[in-house]
Amino acid sequence: MGLNTASEVISLSRQLEEAGARFYEELARRYPAHGEDFLSLARENKKNIVQIERAYYGVITDALEGGFAFNISQDEYALPTELAPETSSEEALARAIEMEEKMRRFYAEAAEQSRSLMADVPRVFAQIARKRDGRLSTLKALLA
């Protein structure tokens, strides 16, 4: 499914962050040795939602919404967050890394596509994409 409006992309970012937060909360329950690391990532996901929506609602107008279009495929960014009961911690971390990489690509694409019309929203998208690099480093370190 293609996303074309700013509100659709903002809604997808909320869905991705919420799915990611639930995933990390589940990892914290399943793998308590790294539970606090996972809960920290879940909290950051929830903060990202607030940051994105604050930037969006601070600049959006009917004219902007009506005239601004994205070309993002929602299907390309579907997150596989379900874990089978027998999933090892290594498999779960690999899934988390895959999820973070996909979310980083989403935010980078959304930032690039919105850069020419808005300032605040693409800045937040780009900032969150950069944060994902740090999150990836954390997850890769846990995997090692």
Backbone as ProteinMPNN parsed JSONL, in Angstrom:
{"seq_chain_A": "MGLNTASEVISLSRQLEEAGARFYEELARRYPAHGEDFLSLARENKKNIVQIERAYYGVITDALEGGFAFNISQDEYALPTELAPETSSEEALARAIEMEEKMRRFYAEAAEQSRSLMADVPRVFAQIARKRDGRLSTLKALLA", "coords_chain_A": {"N_chain_A": [[0.844, -1.183, 0.0], [0.598, 2.146, -0.899], [1.785, 5.148, 0.551], [0.781, 8.467, 0.684], [0.207, 10.96, 1.831], [1.178, 13.374, 4.328], [-0.004, 12.873, 6.829], [-0.543, 10.144, 6.644], [2.037, 9.064, 6.581], [3.005, 9.911, 9.045], [1.261, 8.475, 10.668], [2.103, 5.864, 10.015], [4.698, 5.978, 11.052], [4.122, 6.125, 13.771], [2.876, 3.604, 14.124], [5.052, 1.895, 13.528], [6.876, 2.601, 15.563], [5.37, 1.941, 17.858], [5.011, -0.82, 17.466], [7.676, -1.61, 17.537], [8.313, -0.883, 20.194], [6.631, -2.632, 21.657], [7.79, -5.044, 20.838], [10.404, -4.844, 21.937], [9.733, -4.722, 24.652], [8.713, -7.283, 24.978], [11.05, -8.75, 24.443], [12.524, -7.97, 26.68], [11.091, -9.223, 28.702], [11.441, -11.923, 27.999], [14.218, -12.291, 27.866], [15.846, -11.615, 30.349], [18.487, -11.014, 31.068], [19.403, -9.0, 29.455], [17.425, -7.24, 29.842], [17.044, -4.538, 30.786], [18.375, -3.071, 28.839], [16.752, -3.591, 26.61], [14.306, -2.517, 27.516], [15.02, 0.147, 27.685], [15.314, 0.77, 24.975], [12.651, 0.436, 24.189], [11.424, 2.51, 25.632], [12.616, 4.672, 24.348], [11.502, 4.404, 21.803], [8.86, 5.159, 22.361], [9.249, 7.817, 23.088], [10.059, 8.797, 20.649], [7.689, 8.808, 19.184], [6.236, 10.894, 20.404], [7.963, 13.027, 19.84], [7.941, 13.127, 17.009], [5.191, 13.556, 16.457], [4.789, 15.972, 17.775], [6.428, 17.71, 16.272], [5.16, 17.487, 13.789], [2.419, 18.285, 14.251], [2.942, 20.838, 15.007], [3.555, 22.218, 12.69], [1.783, 21.652, 10.669], [-0.72, 22.438, 8.263], [-3.899, 22.884, 6.671], [-3.458, 23.54, 3.998], [-0.828, 22.73, 3.6], [-1.007, 19.973, 4.141], [-2.787, 19.227, 2.134], [-1.287, 19.75, -0.142], [1.063, 18.338, -0.01], [2.917, 15.491, -0.789], [3.893, 12.141, -0.259], [5.782, 9.329, -1.381], [5.764, 6.505, -0.424], [6.088, 3.106, 0.298], [4.102, 1.275, 2.294], [4.092, -1.466, 2.762], [6.722, -2.192, 2.349], [7.924, -1.592, 4.715], [6.972, -3.239, 6.706], [7.045, -4.721, 9.887], [8.491, -7.569, 11.259], [7.526, -8.704, 14.112], [6.626, -10.752, 15.722], [7.43, -13.413, 17.886], [8.368, -16.76, 18.058], [7.779, -19.167, 20.658], [10.092, -20.697, 21.074], [12.201, -19.151, 20.214], [15.54, -18.224, 20.117], [17.794, -16.147, 22.054], [19.75, -15.063, 20.412], [18.549, -15.244, 17.871], [16.393, -13.543, 18.322], [17.719, -11.115, 18.76], [18.869, -10.803, 16.234], [16.537, -10.411, 14.765], [15.721, -8.006, 15.926], [17.779, -6.317, 15.048], [17.331, -6.403, 12.292], [14.818, -5.159, 12.273], [15.459, -2.578, 13.258], [17.157, -1.672, 11.219], [15.357, -1.549, 9.09], [13.567, 0.376, 10.057], [15.277, 2.544, 10.225], [15.817, 2.974, 7.503], [13.213, 3.686, 6.691], [12.793, 6.147, 8.089], [14.88, 7.692, 7.023], [14.137, 7.781, 4.315], [11.611, 9.046, 4.521], [12.415, 11.503, 5.6], [13.974, 12.526, 3.514], [12.068, 12.728, 1.438], [10.35, 14.661, 2.46], [11.832, 16.906, 2.853], [11.927, 19.123, 1.087], [9.641, 20.651, 1.494], [8.878, 20.962, 4.166], [10.335, 21.846, 7.333], [10.703, 21.178, 10.122], [9.609, 18.55, 10.492], [11.071, 16.797, 8.65], [13.566, 17.157, 9.796], [13.282, 15.979, 12.33], [12.679, 13.356, 11.518], [15.139, 12.702, 10.244], [16.856, 12.917, 12.417], [15.935, 10.826, 14.049], [16.48, 8.684, 12.365], [19.288, 8.772, 12.431], [19.664, 8.184, 15.164], [18.986, 5.545, 15.144], [21.275, 4.295, 14.214], [22.949, 4.249, 16.465], [21.406, 2.611, 18.104], [21.491, 0.28, 16.628], [24.199, -0.345, 16.919], [24.26, -0.888, 19.664], [22.582, -3.168, 19.8], [24.0, -4.948, 18.159], [26.288, -5.226, 19.675], [25.242, -6.559, 21.879], [24.62, -8.938, 20.654], [27.083, -9.95, 20.049]], "CA_chain_A": [[0.0, 0.0, 0.0], [1.38, 3.369, -0.991], [1.436, 6.27, 1.426], [0.933, 9.679, -0.111], [0.053, 12.204, 2.584], [1.974, 13.499, 5.543], [-0.678, 12.208, 7.956], [-0.359, 8.698, 6.493], [3.415, 8.735, 6.961], [3.073, 10.098, 10.499], [0.569, 7.313, 11.239], [2.978, 4.699, 9.891], [5.808, 6.106, 12.011], [3.557, 5.752, 15.076], [2.703, 2.149, 14.12], [6.37, 1.274, 13.6], [7.44, 2.824, 16.9], [4.602, 1.162, 18.827], [5.353, -2.23, 17.252], [9.03, -1.779, 18.054], [8.274, -0.822, 21.664], [6.071, -3.907, 22.136], [8.789, -6.071, 20.574], [11.47, -4.737, 22.936], [9.18, -5.097, 25.952], [8.662, -8.747, 24.977], [12.429, -9.226, 24.592], [12.921, -7.742, 28.071], [10.473, -10.29, 29.504], [12.01, -13.227, 27.639], [15.672, -12.345, 28.033], [16.093, -10.639, 31.417], [19.904, -10.639, 31.179], [19.536, -7.718, 28.756], [16.114, -6.621, 29.978], [17.076, -3.079, 30.896], [18.751, -2.557, 27.514], [15.562, -3.651, 25.759], [13.319, -1.551, 28.015], [15.504, 1.469, 27.303], [14.951, 0.948, 23.567], [11.19, 0.6, 24.139], [11.131, 3.877, 26.086], [13.038, 5.592, 23.295], [10.478, 4.336, 20.756], [7.71, 5.947, 22.803], [9.657, 9.224, 23.003], [10.088, 9.156, 19.227], [6.308, 9.11, 18.785], [5.93, 12.24, 20.901], [8.794, 13.987, 19.12], [7.445, 13.229, 15.628], [3.868, 14.174, 16.433], [4.942, 17.379, 18.173], [6.939, 18.441, 15.108], [4.139, 17.462, 12.745], [1.277, 19.123, 14.598], [3.404, 22.212, 15.139], [3.736, 22.888, 11.394], [0.817, 21.23, 9.66], [-1.889, 23.253, 7.943], [-4.684, 22.226, 5.623], [-2.81, 23.762, 2.702], [0.358, 21.88, 3.543], [-1.451, 18.585, 4.048], [-3.39, 19.011, 0.832], [-0.34, 19.892, -1.224], [2.296, 17.584, 0.204], [2.735, 14.072, -1.082], [4.978, 11.181, -0.123], [5.672, 8.14, -2.207], [6.364, 5.491, 0.44], [5.356, 1.843, 0.323], [3.926, 0.779, 3.664], [4.449, -2.887, 2.786], [8.184, -2.303, 2.403], [8.378, -1.357, 6.079], [6.296, -4.117, 7.672], [7.996, -5.222, 10.877], [8.22, -8.911, 11.788], [7.77, -8.602, 15.555], [6.165, -11.934, 16.447], [8.482, -14.365, 18.223], [7.93, -18.093, 18.47], [8.242, -19.443, 22.028], [11.43, -21.305, 21.101], [13.177, -18.226, 19.632], [16.724, -17.999, 20.957], [18.126, -14.731, 22.225], [20.493, -14.661, 19.221], [17.566, -15.039, 16.803], [15.623, -12.345, 18.672], [18.582, -9.959, 18.502], [18.965, -10.657, 14.775], [15.267, -9.822, 14.351], [15.75, -6.61, 16.36], [18.688, -5.614, 14.147], [16.592, -6.268, 11.029], [13.772, -4.171, 12.494], [16.088, -1.259, 13.362], [17.631, -1.283, 9.891], [14.183, -1.203, 8.292], [13.052, 1.645, 10.566], [16.24, 3.577, 9.826], [15.551, 3.262, 6.08], [11.944, 4.415, 6.614], [12.964, 7.536, 8.522], [15.739, 8.382, 6.053], [13.327, 8.039, 3.121], [10.597, 10.048, 4.863], [13.106, 12.791, 5.746], [14.362, 12.991, 2.186], [10.892, 13.105, 0.658], [9.666, 15.826, 3.033], [12.815, 17.976, 3.049], [11.727, 20.308, 0.252], [8.455, 21.424, 1.836], [8.785, 21.215, 5.603], [11.639, 21.893, 7.987], [10.728, 20.492, 11.406], [9.325, 17.115, 10.388], [12.208, 16.046, 8.124], [14.664, 17.231, 10.768], [13.017, 14.942, 13.337], [12.861, 12.063, 10.85], [16.573, 12.477, 10.05], [17.44, 12.703, 13.737], [15.576, 9.478, 14.495], [17.254, 7.76, 11.523], [20.647, 8.736, 12.99], [19.61, 7.479, 16.446], [18.915, 4.11, 14.863], [22.641, 3.791, 14.1], [23.392, 3.935, 17.821], [20.633, 1.462, 18.56], [22.055, -0.884, 15.933], [25.472, -0.664, 17.577], [23.921, -1.518, 20.949], [22.067, -4.518, 19.554], [25.095, -5.777, 17.634], [27.161, -5.522, 20.813], [24.568, -7.596, 22.675], [24.669, -10.168, 19.876], [28.48, -10.45, 20.039]], "C_chain_A": [[0.885, 1.241, 0.0], [0.868, 4.437, -0.05], [1.744, 7.554, 0.674], [0.844, 10.971, 0.681], [0.927, 12.19, 3.828], [1.305, 12.767, 6.706], [-0.549, 10.698, 7.859], [1.04, 8.272, 6.935], [3.604, 8.894, 8.472], [2.392, 8.918, 11.189], [1.426, 6.059, 11.146], [4.135, 4.79, 10.873], [5.337, 5.732, 13.408], [3.411, 4.235, 15.167], [4.038, 1.43, 14.259], [6.968, 1.407, 14.994], [6.699, 2.008, 17.957], [4.917, -0.327, 18.698], [6.751, -2.519, 17.791], [9.064, -1.777, 19.573], [7.722, -2.129, 22.237], [7.079, -5.042, 21.961], [9.882, -6.034, 21.642], [10.972, -5.07, 24.338], [9.076, -6.617, 26.066], [10.066, -9.33, 25.123], [12.9, -9.061, 26.034], [12.335, -8.823, 28.977], [11.146, -11.637, 29.242], [13.481, -13.37, 27.986], [16.103, -11.323, 29.076], [17.558, -10.237, 31.578], [20.161, -9.288, 30.501], [18.242, -6.919, 28.86], [16.138, -5.109, 30.026], [17.481, -2.429, 29.578], [17.526, -2.514, 26.605], [14.497, -2.655, 26.208], [13.728, -0.118, 27.675], [15.16, 1.766, 25.84], [13.446, 1.155, 23.417], [10.8, 2.014, 24.572], [11.502, 4.9, 25.014], [12.033, 5.584, 22.138], [9.288, 5.224, 21.125], [8.022, 7.442, 22.765], [9.674, 9.692, 21.553], [8.693, 9.525, 18.733], [5.958, 10.539, 19.177], [6.686, 13.284, 20.094], [8.282, 14.198, 17.69], [6.118, 13.966, 15.601], [3.931, 15.64, 16.84], [5.437, 18.212, 16.996], [5.869, 18.552, 14.03], [2.991, 18.412, 13.07], [1.664, 20.583, 14.775], [3.491, 22.946, 13.816], [2.62, 22.615, 10.394], [-0.319, 22.247, 9.492], [-2.667, 22.507, 6.878], [-4.017, 22.371, 4.262], [-1.599, 22.854, 2.543], [-0.051, 20.428, 3.358], [-2.017, 18.299, 2.669], [-2.38, 19.024, -0.296], [0.908, 19.045, -1.093], [2.053, 16.118, -0.017], [4.033, 13.302, -0.861], [4.766, 10.1, -1.175], [6.404, 7.029, -1.465], [5.471, 4.261, 0.435], [5.294, 1.321, 1.75], [4.364, -0.674, 3.772], [5.952, -3.102, 2.909], [8.708, -2.204, 3.839], [7.626, -2.176, 7.124], [7.35, -4.719, 8.603], [7.596, -6.606, 11.377], [8.532, -8.949, 13.287], [7.302, -9.811, 16.349], [7.335, -12.889, 16.667], [7.866, -15.698, 18.635], [8.465, -18.356, 19.878], [9.668, -19.971, 22.097], [12.516, -20.407, 20.512], [14.33, -18.002, 20.599], [16.992, -16.51, 21.075], [18.905, -14.219, 21.02], [19.543, -14.384, 18.053], [16.751, -13.774, 17.063], [16.442, -11.083, 18.418], [18.751, -9.73, 16.999], [17.688, -10.024, 14.231], [15.223, -8.345, 14.732], [16.645, -5.778, 15.446], [18.003, -5.381, 12.803], [15.526, -5.172, 11.141], [14.364, -2.758, 12.539], [16.589, -0.772, 12.01], [16.47, -0.836, 9.01], [13.617, 0.144, 8.742], [13.992, 2.801, 10.21], [16.008, 3.97, 8.363], [14.255, 4.058, 5.92], [12.141, 5.884, 6.962], [13.855, 8.322, 7.567], [14.948, 8.717, 4.79], [12.284, 9.119, 3.383], [11.229, 11.429, 5.009], [13.451, 13.363, 4.377], [13.157, 13.473, 1.389], [10.192, 14.351, 1.191], [10.573, 17.05, 3.158], [12.482, 19.25, 2.276], [10.549, 21.172, 0.681], [8.374, 21.797, 3.311], [10.202, 21.298, 6.168], [11.668, 21.009, 9.225], [10.556, 18.981, 11.284], [10.497, 16.356, 9.778], [13.415, 16.072, 9.054], [14.497, 16.152, 11.832], [13.2, 13.555, 12.725], [14.345, 11.738, 10.693], [17.265, 12.198, 11.383], [17.154, 11.281, 14.238], [16.308, 8.437, 13.652], [18.684, 7.639, 12.053], [20.689, 8.002, 14.325], [19.607, 5.972, 16.235], [20.305, 3.517, 14.708], [23.186, 3.404, 15.469], [22.683, 2.715, 18.382], [21.157, 0.182, 17.906], [23.372, -1.306, 16.57], [25.235, -1.376, 18.903], [23.477, -2.96, 20.743], [23.156, -5.446, 19.041], [26.078, -6.15, 18.733], [26.551, -6.6, 21.696], [24.637, -8.949, 21.968], [26.056, -10.795, 19.937], [28.826, -11.232, 21.282]], "O_chain_A": [[1.808, 1.361, 0.807], [-0.339, 4.606, 0.121], [2.822, 7.712, 0.102], [1.364, 11.993, 0.234], [1.351, 11.138, 4.307], [1.988, 12.107, 7.49], [-0.454, 10.027, 8.886], [1.204, 7.24, 7.587], [4.294, 8.09, 9.099], [2.899, 8.414, 12.191], [1.475, 5.272, 12.091], [4.517, 3.782, 11.468], [6.073, 5.089, 14.155], [3.781, 3.639, 16.178], [4.151, 0.467, 15.017], [7.502, 0.443, 15.543], [7.325, 1.445, 18.855], [5.072, -1.018, 19.704], [6.979, -3.55, 18.424], [9.77, -2.584, 20.177], [8.278, -2.673, 23.192], [7.208, -5.901, 22.833], [10.247, -7.073, 22.192], [11.716, -5.644, 25.134], [9.325, -7.176, 27.133], [10.254, -10.304, 25.853], [13.603, -9.927, 26.554], [12.995, -9.286, 29.908], [11.389, -12.402, 30.176], [13.934, -14.452, 28.358], [16.662, -10.282, 28.732], [17.838, -9.199, 32.178], [21.032, -8.529, 30.926], [17.996, -6.022, 28.053], [15.326, -4.46, 29.366], [16.985, -1.355, 29.238], [17.291, -1.523, 25.913], [13.855, -2.017, 25.374], [12.875, 0.729, 27.408], [14.761, 2.882, 25.508], [13.015, 1.969, 22.6], [9.944, 2.642, 23.949], [10.782, 5.876, 24.801], [11.744, 6.632, 21.56], [8.774, 5.957, 20.28], [7.148, 8.247, 22.442], [9.345, 10.841, 21.26], [8.54, 10.458, 17.946], [5.441, 11.303, 18.362], [6.12, 14.307, 19.708], [8.203, 15.334, 17.222], [5.935, 14.895, 14.814], [3.195, 16.464, 16.297], [4.922, 19.303, 16.749], [5.701, 19.613, 13.429], [2.632, 19.253, 12.246], [0.811, 21.467, 14.701], [3.502, 24.177, 13.801], [2.531, 23.293, 9.37], [-0.801, 22.83, 10.463], [-2.139, 21.589, 6.251], [-4.013, 21.433, 3.465], [-1.377, 22.281, 1.477], [0.501, 19.729, 2.508], [-1.755, 17.242, 2.096], [-2.594, 18.369, -1.316], [1.74, 19.041, -2.001], [1.092, 15.556, 0.508], [5.117, 13.754, -1.229], [3.695, 9.989, -1.771], [7.52, 6.656, -1.827], [4.25, 4.365, 0.553], [6.317, 0.969, 2.339], [4.952, -1.067, 4.78], [6.398, -4.083, 3.505], [9.805, -2.676, 4.139], [7.645, -1.834, 8.306], [8.408, -5.166, 8.158], [6.481, -6.791, 11.864], [9.671, -9.198, 13.68], [7.562, -9.886, 17.55], [8.127, -13.142, 15.759], [6.954, -15.746, 19.461], [9.506, -17.814, 20.248], [10.376, -19.719, 23.072], [13.646, -20.858, 20.327], [14.123, -17.635, 21.756], [16.48, -15.711, 20.291], [18.745, -13.061, 20.636], [19.716, -13.402, 17.33], [16.452, -13.022, 16.136], [15.914, -10.091, 17.915], [18.773, -8.586, 16.545], [17.75, -9.188, 13.33], [14.744, -7.519, 13.955], [16.297, -4.647, 15.107], [18.085, -4.289, 12.242], [15.353, -4.364, 10.228], [13.822, -1.842, 11.92], [16.461, 0.409, 11.689], [16.586, 0.142, 8.271], [13.23, 0.964, 7.908], [13.537, 3.909, 9.926], [16.002, 5.155, 8.027], [14.192, 4.99, 5.119], [11.708, 6.765, 6.219], [13.605, 9.503, 7.327], [15.076, 9.818, 4.254], [12.094, 10.01, 2.556], [10.639, 12.423, 4.586], [13.24, 14.549, 4.12], [13.221, 14.514, 0.735], [9.503, 15.034, 0.432], [10.105, 18.124, 3.536], [12.735, 20.349, 2.769], [10.464, 22.329, 0.268], [7.845, 22.854, 3.653], [11.156, 20.858, 5.525], [12.563, 20.176, 9.366], [11.29, 18.22, 11.915], [10.899, 15.339, 10.342], [14.195, 15.12, 9.095], [15.465, 15.484, 12.195], [13.806, 12.678, 13.34], [14.763, 10.616, 10.979], [18.151, 11.348, 11.466], [18.037, 10.621, 14.785], [16.717, 7.403, 14.18], [19.232, 6.538, 12.12], [21.643, 7.273, 14.597], [20.152, 5.218, 17.041], [20.509, 2.348, 15.036], [23.812, 2.355, 15.618], [23.294, 1.886, 19.057], [21.254, -0.862, 18.55], [23.627, -2.498, 16.74], [25.92, -2.346, 19.228], [23.945, -3.865, 21.433], [23.225, -6.606, 19.446], [26.637, -7.247, 18.732], [27.266, -7.462, 22.207], [24.705, -9.989, 22.623], [26.195, -12.017, 19.883], [29.952, -11.711, 21.416]]}, "name": "protein", "num_of_chains": 1, "seq": "MGLNTASEVISLSRQLEEAGARFYEELARRYPAHGEDFLSLARENKKNIVQIERAYYGVITDALEGGFAFNISQDEYALPTELAPETSSEEALARAIEMEEKMRRFYAEAAEQSRSLMADVPRVFAQIARKRDGRLSTLKALLA"}
